[in-house]
Amino acid sequence: MHLSKIAVRSFALILSCCALLACGRDSYTTWNCLSSAGAKSKMVTKKAQMQFQEQQFDYCGSLGERSFFSKACPANIQDADFVFTPVSGLLHGNSQDYQCTAL
């Protein structure tokens, strides 16, 4: 019986350590995007930022399913550089529409 209490405590300690390690990991999603003109680009959404065409944009907020990203967030988030709808994969920015697929 004494051995099983040690085993339970050891297992609990291991689970706690794993949970702490998982908290430090960054959550990100990589997307392949295709412009309406046929150009391919890679996009990464990570925490409150988006990386697209070798530039980084900050998350400005959301309205419904649409998320807004910009170099400098405007007072009206609808004026942001990019509008992204993760559910459909539609990205609009640089006067172009992109269809993105999560990897």
C-alpha positions in Angstrom: 0.0 0.0 0.0 2.9 2.4 0.8 4.4 1.8 -2.6 1.2 2.8 -4.4 1.0 6.2 -2.6 4.6 6.9 -3.8 3.6 5.9 -7.3 0.5 8.2 -7.2 2.5 11.1 -5.9 5.2 10.6 -8.5 2.6 10.4 -11.3 1.0 13.6 -10.0 4.4 15.3 -10.0 5.1 14.2 -13.5 1.8 15.5 -14.7 2.3 18.9 -13.0 5.7 19.3 -14.7 4.2 18.4 -18.1 1.4 21.0 -17.6 4.0 23.7 -16.7 6.0 22.9 -19.8 3.0 23.1 -22.0 2.1 26.6 -20.7 5.4 27.9 -22.0 4.7 26.7 -25.6 3.6 29.2 -28.3 0.5 28.4 -30.1 0.6 29.1 -33.8 -1.1 28.1 -37.1 0.6 28.1 -40.5 -1.5 28.9 -43.5 -0.9 28.5 -47.3 -2.6 31.4 -49.1 -3.4 31.9 -52.7 -4.2 35.4 -54.1 -6.9 36.0 -56.6 -4.1 36.7 -59.1 -2.6 33.2 -58.4 0.4 34.2 -56.2 1.2 31.9 -53.3 2.1 33.2 -49.8 2.6 31.8 -46.4 0.9 33.3 -43.3 1.5 32.5 -39.7 -0.9 33.5 -36.9 0.8 33.3 -33.5 -0.7 34.7 -30.3 -1.7 38.3 -31.1 0.3 38.6 -34.3 0.2 37.7 -37.9 3.2 37.2 -40.2 2.5 37.6 -43.9 4.8 38.2 -46.8 7.8 38.6 -44.4 6.1 41.4 -42.4 4.6 41.3 -39.0 1.1 42.7 -38.1 -0.5 43.2 -34.7 -3.9 41.9 -33.8 -6.3 44.8 -33.5 -9.5 43.0 -32.5 -12.4 41.0 -33.9 -15.9 41.7 -35.0 -17.9 38.4 -35.2 -15.8 35.9 -37.2 -13.5 38.5 -38.7 -10.1 39.4 -37.1 -8.2 42.6 -37.9 -4.5 43.0 -38.2 -2.3 46.0 -38.9 1.2 47.5 -38.5 -0.4 50.2 -36.2 -3.9 49.5 -35.1 -6.3 52.3 -36.2 -9.0 53.8 -33.9 -11.6 52.0 -36.1 -10.4 48.4 -36.4 -12.3 48.0 -39.7 -9.6 50.3 -41.2 -6.9 47.7 -40.4 -4.4 46.6 -43.1 -5.8 43.0 -43.1 -9.1 41.3 -42.4 -9.0 37.6 -41.8 -11.9 35.2 -41.4 -10.3 31.9 -40.0 -13.5 29.9 -40.5 -13.5 30.4 -44.3 -9.8 31.1 -44.7 -10.5 34.4 -46.5 -7.8 37.1 -46.0 -8.2 40.5 -47.5 -5.4 43.1 -47.6 -3.1 44.9 -50.0 -6.2 45.4 -52.2 -6.3 41.7 -52.8 -8.3 38.7 -51.6 -6.4 35.5 -50.6 -7.9 32.1 -49.9 -5.9 30.5 -47.1 -5.8 26.8 -46.0 -4.4 25.8 -42.6 -1.6 23.3 -42.6 
